[in-house]
Amino acid sequence: MKKLQLGFMLLVMMILAACSMDAPGSSSEEESGDGGETNGDYTIGFSISTLNNPFFVTLNEGAEAKAKELGATLTVVDAQDNASKQASDVEDLIQQGVDLIMINPVDSEAVAAAVESANAANIPVITVDRSAAGGEVVSHIASDNVAGGEMAGEHLISLVGDGAKVAELEGVPGSSAARERGEGFNNVAGGTLDVVAKQTANFNRAEGLSVMENLLQANPDITGVFAHNDEMALGALEAIEASGKDIAVVGFDATDDAVKAVEDGRLDGTVAQKPAMIGEMAVEAAVQSLGGEEVEASIPVELELIK
């Protein structure tokens, strides 16, 4: 009798064990599933400095195209060139629980707190085009702005000659693009050109126009201008053409308007970044990082002088 009872108990235990192993939705099945998200499941937040600038519109289009290709969801927020709004936008993305945040900083110093907030929430960050002065980032994707500034400086020297008086229109103070392009330009111009005026026009075409009007009044013998971006270069060009002077202008970014101005013989040159490629490479790096792949800390995007 005892043998029959023991056999019955063993049979019941075997049936229960089998049921436990086969139950759909069991914890063991969940753990042995896909192993996490696939490319198509990632949600990437993208805080962009402004969509009121053709360069960043193209950069964003490149990012959106690559996200679509890889099956990721891209949530884009426009900081409208306002560092405070960008901080708020990034906080919203953190609250939404996105998998990764790409940030194109308005101001490299001011954005550090937003990067640190994402770090505290364990959300990885990638900086795009402009770097952050603080916090930890997975990678920084940008053109080599110092090399581009040097390229522009060498071209301007070839146009105006050694010792010529020139002006420099600077970008948004504190932004890495303004700092690095200015550094590159002055690496070449120092000791060769006479940089008689430096003033910010905040990467803005209208400000480039008004700043250049004032510079022409104060420095009527200027023969060359380097602008940290094409929007300011085109604004300066408008002021120069209105004055009737013959002044060489070199910009940076190779926006459609600037390239056409070069083709028309109005603008003397522009350093071509490849904004669409920057956006594409940023999303590609984001997806690779989320998939557990190693990503380079700095990913340079090639430049080209258009003249």
Disulfide bonds with the S-S distance in Angstrom:
none
